[in-house]
Amino acid sequence: MAGTQAPRVRTHTRGDVPRESLDLAVQRVRSLLRVAPEPVLSARVDLMLAADPAVAQPAIAQANIDLGGRLIHAQAAGETMREAIERMTARLRVRVERAARNWAAIRGRQPVAGPHEWRHQSLPAIRPPYYPRPAEERGVVRHRSYALARQTAAEAAADLELLGYEFHLFTDRVTNEDSVIYRTPEGYTLAQARPRPRHPVPVSEPNTASEPITVSEPITVSEHPAPKLSQRQAVDRMEALGQPFLFFVNRHTRRGNVIYHRYDGHYGLITPAAP
């Protein structure tokens, strides 16, 4: 049932973000979450404005919502902060509407041709260009560590769409391997620390709910094992390959990690929590 009390929205800004832009973003998110079907446990808005005139879309708006225990993420870039906020709000609205439906039903049936229905091509992920920070100034400034979710590949693909990320790190329930799933032009690719012979992944997999989880795009397992690297080696390899992120097995912990480009030009690192 929708709540009537506007949720509290935490805010963070970076760069010369106008106060009126911050007020607009909070207003947009609060209006949307006021009618959310589940309790809003937390809400945060981040606005970033690059000072470098060479950046094509210097404004970035981001929202992170905990809706009844389910994380929802939306992000967008724009030439102006207002443009970025409106795009972010539109994406957040779609994801909140998806979360409002019965989750098992959404993932358990083939999507129908309707407005905002879940499908890979309905909401293309457009990664804003990251800030061109000089290499000598870059560092790993964000280190997210958490217990990896134990999921099937189909469940991970569904969560990837809901969160709006480029990749999703998880533990494969079938193989018990640290894994990452990411979008490709052909569908999804599943990379694992040690790949198992399973080509392709079934598009319908058992679930604890009453219906199986079904994805509308094929999931292919990469035949290449994740490289065993140190954090520094992973950064160097990602840069050499020109990739936005790199999945690797940390040489010291022997667990799957992901190093990625942050939008401020630094690097982020995602690691599993210690068992």
C-alpha positions as CSV (number, residue, x, y, z in Angstrom):
1,M,0.0,0.0,0.0
2,A,1.3,3.4,-0.9
3,G,2.5,5.6,1.9
4,T,1.4,9.2,2.4
5,Q,4.4,10.5,4.2
6,A,7.2,11.8,2.0
7,P,10.4,9.8,2.7
8,R,13.5,11.4,3.9
9,V,16.1,11.7,1.1
10,R,19.8,12.0,1.9
11,T,21.8,14.0,-0.5
12,H,25.4,14.4,-1.6
13,T,26.9,16.7,-4.2
14,R,30.3,17.0,-5.9
15,G,31.3,20.1,-7.9
16,D,29.5,23.4,-8.3
17,V,25.9,22.0,-8.1
18,P,23.3,24.7,-7.8
19,R,21.1,24.5,-4.8
20,E,18.0,24.7,-6.9
21,S,19.1,21.5,-8.8
22,L,19.5,19.6,-5.5
23,D,16.0,20.8,-4.4
24,L,14.6,19.7,-7.8
25,A,16.2,16.2,-7.5
26,V,14.9,15.7,-4.0
27,Q,11.4,16.9,-5.0
28,R,11.3,14.5,-7.9
29,V,12.4,11.5,-5.9
30,R,10.2,12.2,-2.9
31,S,7.1,12.6,-5.2
32,L,7.8,9.3,-6.8
33,L,8.5,7.4,-3.5
34,R,5.5,8.9,-1.8
35,V,3.3,6.4,-3.7
36,A,5.8,3.5,-3.5
37,P,4.0,0.2,-2.8
38,E,6.6,-0.9,-0.3
39,P,8.2,0.9,2.7
40,V,11.1,3.1,1.7
41,L,13.9,2.1,4.1
42,S,16.4,4.6,2.7
43,A,16.8,7.0,-0.2
44,R,19.8,8.9,-1.4
45,V,20.5,11.4,-4.3
46,D,23.9,12.1,-5.6
47,L,24.6,15.0,-8.0
48,M,27.9,15.5,-9.7
49,L,29.0,18.3,-12.0
50,A,32.4,18.1,-13.7
51,A,34.3,21.3,-14.1
52,D,36.2,20.2,-17.2
53,P,34.6,21.8,-20.3
54,A,35.9,18.9,-22.4
55,V,33.3,16.5,-20.8
56,A,30.4,16.2,-23.2
57,Q,27.8,15.5,-20.5
58,P,29.3,17.0,-17.3
59,A,26.1,16.6,-15.1
60,I,25.4,13.2,-13.5
61,A,22.4,12.4,-11.3
62,Q,22.1,9.2,-9.3
63,A,19.5,7.8,-7.0
64,N,19.8,4.8,-4.7
65,I,16.6,3.5,-3.0
66,D,16.0,0.7,-0.6
67,L,12.4,-0.3,-1.3
68,G,11.2,-2.9,1.2
69,G,14.7,-4.5,1.3
70,R,15.2,-4.4,-2.5
71,L,17.8,-2.1,-3.8
72,I,16.9,0.1,-6.8
73,H,19.5,2.2,-8.6
74,A,19.0,4.8,-11.3
75,Q,21.6,7.1,-12.9
76,A,21.8,9.4,-15.9
77,A,24.0,12.1,-17.4
78,G,23.2,15.3,-19.2
79,E,24.5,18.4,-20.7
80,T,22.8,20.3,-17.9
81,M,22.0,19.2,-14.3
82,R,18.2,19.5,-14.9
83,E,18.5,17.2,-18.0
84,A,20.4,14.6,-15.9
85,I,17.8,14.8,-13.1
86,E,14.8,14.4,-15.4
87,R,16.5,11.4,-17.1
88,M,17.4,9.8,-13.8
89,T,13.8,10.3,-12.5
90,A,12.3,8.6,-15.6
91,R,14.6,5.6,-15.2
92,L,13.8,5.4,-11.5
93,R,10.1,5.5,-12.2
94,V,10.4,2.5,-14.5
95,R,12.3,0.5,-11.9
96,V,10.0,1.3,-9.1
97,E,7.0,0.3,-11.3
98,R,8.8,-3.0,-12.0
99,A,9.4,-3.6,-8.3
100,A,5.8,-2.9,-7.5
101,R,4.6,-6.0,-9.5
102,N,4.9,-9.4,-8.1
103,W,8.6,-10.1,-8.5
104,A,8.2,-13.8,-9.1
105,A,5.6,-13.2,-11.8
106,I,7.8,-10.6,-13.5
107,R,10.7,-12.9,-13.8
108,G,8.7,-16.1,-14.2
109,R,6.9,-15.2,-17.5
110,Q,8.0,-14.0,-20.9
111,P,7.6,-10.2,-21.0
112,V,4.6,-8.9,-22.9
113,A,4.6,-6.0,-25.3
114,G,3.4,-3.3,-23.0
115,P,4.7,0.0,-21.6
116,H,7.6,-0.3,-19.1
117,E,7.5,-4.2,-19.2
118,W,10.8,-5.8,-18.3
119,R,13.0,-6.6,-21.3
120,H,16.6,-6.1,-22.1
121,Q,16.0,-3.6,-25.0
122,S,13.4,-1.5,-23.2
123,L,15.7,0.5,-21.0
124,P,19.2,0.7,-22.6
125,A,22.0,1.4,-20.2
126,I,23.9,4.5,-21.3
127,R,27.1,4.8,-19.3
128,P,28.0,8.5,-18.8
129,P,31.6,9.1,-19.8
130,Y,33.9,9.1,-16.8
131,Y,35.9,12.2,-15.9
132,P,39.3,12.2,-17.9
133,R,41.4,12.4,-14.8
134,P,45.2,12.1,-15.4
135,A,46.5,8.7,-14.8
136,E,48.9,9.8,-12.1
137,E,46.0,11.3,-10.1
138,R,43.8,8.1,-10.1
139,G,43.4,5.9,-7.2
140,V,41.0,3.3,-5.7
141,V,38.8,5.5,-3.6
142,R,35.8,3.2,-3.2
143,H,36.0,-0.2,-1.7
144,R,32.6,-2.0,-1.5
145,S,32.7,-5.2,0.4
146,Y,29.6,-7.4,1.0
147,A,28.4,-11.0,1.2
148,L,27.8,-12.0,-2.4
149,A,24.3,-13.1,-3.2
150,R,23.8,-16.8,-4.0
151,Q,21.8,-16.7,-7.2
152,T,21.2,-18.5,-10.4
153,A,22.4,-16.8,-13.6
154,A,18.8,-15.9,-14.5
155,E,18.2,-14.3,-11.1
156,A,21.4,-12.3,-11.5
157,A,20.4,-11.1,-15.0
158,A,17.0,-10.0,-13.6
159,D,18.7,-8.1,-10.7
160,L,21.1,-6.5,-13.2
161,E,18.2,-4.9,-15.0
162,L,16.5,-3.7,-11.9
163,L,19.7,-2.1,-10.5
164,G,20.6,-0.7,-13.9
165,Y,24.2,-1.6,-13.6
166,E,26.7,-2.7,-16.3
167,F,27.6,-5.8,-14.3
168,H,26.5,-7.8,-11.3
169,L,28.8,-9.7,-9.0
170,F,27.3,-12.8,-7.3
171,T,28.0,-16.4,-6.3
172,D,26.5,-18.9,-8.8
173,R,24.2,-21.2,-6.8
174,V,24.7,-24.0,-9.4
175,T,28.5,-24.0,-9.6
176,N,29.4,-22.2,-6.3
177,E,31.8,-20.0,-8.2
178,D,32.3,-16.2,-7.8
179,S,30.8,-14.9,-11.0
180,V,29.9,-11.7,-12.8
181,I,27.1,-11.2,-15.4
182,Y,27.1,-8.3,-17.9
183,R,25.3,-7.1,-21.0
184,T,26.5,-7.8,-24.5
185,P,24.9,-6.9,-27.9
186,E,23.9,-10.6,-28.1
187,G,22.3,-10.8,-24.6
188,Y,24.3,-11.6,-21.5
189,T,27.7,-13.1,-20.7
190,L,28.5,-15.0,-17.5
191,A,32.1,-15.0,-16.5
192,Q,33.3,-17.2,-13.6
193,A,36.4,-17.6,-11.6
194,R,36.6,-21.2,-13.0
195,P,34.1,-21.7,-15.9
196,R,32.1,-24.9,-15.9
197,P,30.9,-26.6,-19.1
198,R,27.4,-25.2,-19.3
199,H,26.7,-23.6,-22.7
200,P,24.4,-21.8,-22.9
201,V,22.8,-21.2,-19.5
202,P,19.1,-22.2,-19.5
203,V,16.8,-19.2,-19.8
204,S,14.4,-20.7,-17.3
205,E,15.8,-21.9,-14.0
206,P,14.1,-23.2,-10.8
207,N,13.3,-20.7,-8.1
208,T,12.0,-20.8,-4.5
209,A,8.9,-19.0,-5.7
210,S,5.9,-20.8,-7.4
211,E,7.2,-20.1,-10.9
212,P,10.6,-20.4,-12.6
213,I,12.6,-17.4,-13.4
214,T,12.8,-16.7,-17.1
215,V,15.0,-14.2,-18.9
216,S,14.2,-12.9,-22.4
217,E,17.9,-12.8,-23.6
218,P,20.3,-15.7,-23.9
219,I,23.1,-16.1,-21.3
220,T,26.4,-17.4,-22.6
221,V,29.2,-18.7,-20.3
222,S,32.6,-17.3,-21.1
223,E,35.2,-20.1,-21.6
224,H,38.0,-18.0,-20.1
225,P,38.7,-18.3,-16.4
226,A,39.1,-15.0,-14.5
227,P,42.7,-13.9,-14.5
228,K,44.6,-14.1,-11.1
229,L,45.9,-10.7,-10.4
230,S,46.8,-8.2,-7.7
231,Q,44.8,-5.1,-7.5
232,R,47.5,-3.1,-9.2
233,Q,47.8,-5.6,-12.0
234,A,44.0,-5.5,-12.4
235,V,44.0,-1.8,-12.9
236,D,46.9,-2.0,-15.4
237,R,45.1,-4.7,-17.4
238,M,41.8,-2.9,-17.4
239,E,43.5,0.2,-18.8
240,A,45.5,-1.7,-21.3
241,L,42.3,-3.4,-22.6
242,G,40.4,-0.1,-22.6
243,Q,37.5,-1.7,-20.6
244,P,35.1,0.0,-18.2
245,F,35.5,-2.8,-15.7
246,L,37.5,-6.0,-15.1
247,F,36.5,-9.2,-13.3
248,F,39.5,-11.0,-11.7
249,V,40.5,-13.4,-9.0
250,N,42.4,-11.5,-6.3
251,R,45.8,-13.1,-6.1
252,H,45.9,-12.6,-2.3
253,T,42.3,-13.5,-1.2
254,R,41.6,-15.9,-4.1
255,R,38.1,-14.5,-4.4
256,G,36.4,-12.9,-7.4
257,N,36.7,-9.0,-7.5
258,V,35.6,-6.3,-9.9
259,I,37.7,-3.2,-10.6
260,Y,35.8,-0.5,-12.5
261,H,36.0,3.1,-13.6
262,R,34.1,5.6,-11.4
263,Y,32.6,8.6,-13.1
264,D,35.0,11.0,-11.2
265,G,38.0,9.4,-13.0
266,H,39.1,7.2,-10.0
267,Y,38.6,3.5,-9.7
268,G,36.1,1.5,-7.6
269,L,36.7,-2.0,-6.2
270,I,34.0,-4.5,-5.3
271,T,35.0,-7.5,-3.1
272,P,33.1,-10.2,-1.3
273,A,33.0,-9.9,2.5
274,A,35.1,-12.4,4.5
275,P,33.2,-15.6,5.2
